[in-house]
């Protein structure tokens, strides 16, 4: 976990398909880290509805917001900000916490400035921190 403000509330709001989150939960449980599927989730929907601006037959509508509901028949969850933090950042955590921020900012998908702030490699990612150190 890497953040200059580890003690503050985590702001991100993430949603994910249950099947993807279950895969992560299984991976972490294999490393004896438990709780992603329990503490790490604060809302679950058994069926996901989306609005694509088209009718049920897939024809575009004149309403750009799309008032026709399309059911995906796939469960979806919202990740719990405080729950996820409690899984990764606690007294029994198996994760190292680094109280620094990453240098730079994202200016596009996987594009950062300065260019070496975040470097993607085949097997890992290297982050440049505000104190000048690098972690991989």
Secondary structure as UniProt FT lines:
FT   TURN            4..7
FT   STRAND          15..17
FT   HELIX           18..30
FT   TURN            31..32
FT   TURN            36..40
FT   STRAND          41..45
FT   STRAND          49..50
FT   TURN            56..57
FT   TURN            64..65
FT   STRAND          70..71
FT   STRAND          76..79
FT   HELIX           81..88
FT   TURN            91..92
FT   STRAND          105..108
FT   TURN            109..110
FT   STRAND          111..113
FT   TURN            115..116
FT   STRAND          118..120
FT   STRAND          125..129
FT   TURN            130..131
FT   STRAND          134..135
//
